Each structure stands twice: as structure tokens, then as C-alpha cells.
Amino acid sequence: MAIQRIRTLKGNRVLLLICIQIVIIQMGHGIIAPILPLYAQTFDVSVMLIGFLVSVYGLARIITDLPAGRLAERFGRRSMLIFASVITGLSSLGMALSTEFWQLIVFRFLLGVSSAIHVVTAQIAL
């Protein structure tokens, strides 16, 4: 009885931590989306390229979703959640510090990759 209760408490703690992490990371992704086109305009690029910048995130997620599940099973869920969080932070910083438009696209693509890895791995863990 006591062992079952410990397992339940540990499972609830893991669930709570994963949910908090998902909320924080996805809020970061959502906050940047409305201002991204305005930021891209500072690079003096066409509307088509701004549209590509916005959609490259989704493209990265589509490409990465299936391999992310394999990676989570191969390297472990915890390590992949940590890896995705680090890549999210670094790519967000890279986007903020971009001096050329192509850099912004690369970092936005990496943000999509890290998002796919994070969401898929968290779903597997849950």
C-alpha cells in the first residue's frame, strides 16, 4: 500500500513538472509569433520572405515529429527534454541576436526542431 502511494506521488510530481515545462516553453513560442513579422521587417526583406520565416517553424516541426519519437526512445526521455529545452533557449537567443535575415531563418527552424522534440518527448513521457 505504501509503495503504491509513493509511486503515485512520484508520478504526479513528474506530471506536474512536465506540464510546467511545456507551459513555459510553449508560452515563449507563442509570445514571439505576433511580433516576428515586425522584427523581420527590420531586415528590410519582402513580404514573401517574412511569410517563409513564419512558416519555417511549422515545416521544422513536421519534419522532426517522427524522428523525435525515435530519439526519445533511443536516448531517453529526460535527456531529450533537457536537450530540447537547451536548444530552445539557444535558438531564441540566436534569433534575438541575428544580424542577417538568413540567421533568423536558421534559428527559427531550430526553434521548430526543438519544439517538435520537446512536445513529442513530453507526450511519450506522459
C-alpha positions in Angstrom: 0.0 0.0 0.0 2.8 2.4 0.9 4.8 1.5 -2.2 1.7 2.2 -4.4 1.3 5.6 -2.7 4.9 6.5 -3.3 4.6 5.6 -7.0 1.5 7.8 -7.3 3.2 10.8 -5.6 6.3 10.4 -7.8 4.1 10.1 -10.9 2.1 13.2 -10.0 5.3 15.2 -9.4 6.7 14.1 -12.8 3.4 15.1 -14.5 3.4 18.5 -12.8 7.0 19.2 -13.8 6.4 18.2 -17.4 3.2 20.3 -17.6 5.0 23.4 -16.1 7.9 22.9 -18.6 5.5 22.6 -21.5 3.6 25.7 -20.5 6.7 27.9 -20.1 8.3 26.7 -23.4 5.1 27.0 -25.4 4.3 30.4 -24.0 7.7 31.5 -25.2 6.9 30.2 -28.7 3.5 31.9 -28.6 4.7 35.2 -27.4 7.2 35.7 -30.2 4.8 34.7 -33.0 2.8 38.0 -33.2 5.9 40.2 -33.2 8.0 38.1 -35.5 6.8 39.7 -38.8 7.6 43.2 -37.3 11.0 42.0 -36.3 11.6 40.6 -39.7 10.7 43.9 -41.4 13.7 45.5 -39.7 15.9 43.3 -42.0 14.2 45.0 -45.0 13.0 41.9 -46.7 10.0 41.1 -48.9 6.6 40.0 -47.5 7.2 36.6 -49.1 10.4 36.1 -47.0 8.6 37.2 -43.9 5.9 34.6 -44.6 8.6 32.0 -45.1 10.1 33.0 -41.8 6.8 32.4 -40.0 6.1 29.1 -41.8 9.6 27.6 -41.4 8.8 26.8 -37.8 5.9 24.6 -38.8 8.0 23.0 -41.5 10.6 22.1 -39.0 8.0 20.6 -36.7 6.6 18.5 -39.5 10.0 17.2 -40.5 11.1 16.5 -36.9 8.0 14.9 -35.3 8.6 11.3 -36.3 12.3 11.2 -35.7 11.8 12.9 -32.3 9.9 9.8 -31.1 12.8 7.6 -32.1 15.3 9.9 -30.5 13.3 9.9 -27.2 13.3 6.1 -27.1 17.0 5.8 -28.0 18.5 8.5 -25.8 15.9 8.6 -23.0 13.0 11.0 -22.4 14.7 13.0 -19.7 17.8 13.7 -21.7 15.7 14.7 -24.8 13.6 17.1 -22.7 16.7 18.7 -21.4 18.3 18.8 -24.9 15.1 20.4 -26.4 15.0 23.0 -23.7 18.6 23.9 -24.2 18.1 24.2 -28.0 15.0 26.3 -27.4 17.0 28.7 -25.3 19.9 28.9 -27.6 17.8 29.3 -30.8 15.7 32.0 -29.1 18.9 33.8 -28.1 20.2 33.4 -31.7 17.0 34.9 -33.1 17.3 37.9 -30.9 21.0 38.4 -31.8 20.6 37.7 -35.5 22.3 40.3 -37.7 21.3 38.8 -41.0 17.9 37.5 -42.2 19.2 34.1 -43.1 20.4 33.7 -39.5 16.9 34.5 -38.3 15.6 31.8 -40.6 18.1 29.2 -39.3 17.4 29.9 -35.7 13.6 29.9 -36.3 14.0 26.5 -38.0 16.0 25.2 -34.9 13.2 26.6 -32.7 10.7 24.4 -34.6 13.0 21.4 -34.3 13.4 21.8 -30.6 9.6 22.4 -30.2 8.9 19.1 -32.0 11.4 17.2 -29.9 10.0 18.7 -26.7 6.3 18.1 -27.4 6.7 14.6 -28.8 9.0 13.6 -25.9 6.7 15.1 -23.3 3.7 13.2 -24.8 5.7 10.0 -24.7 6.6 10.6 -21.1 3.1 11.4 -20.1 
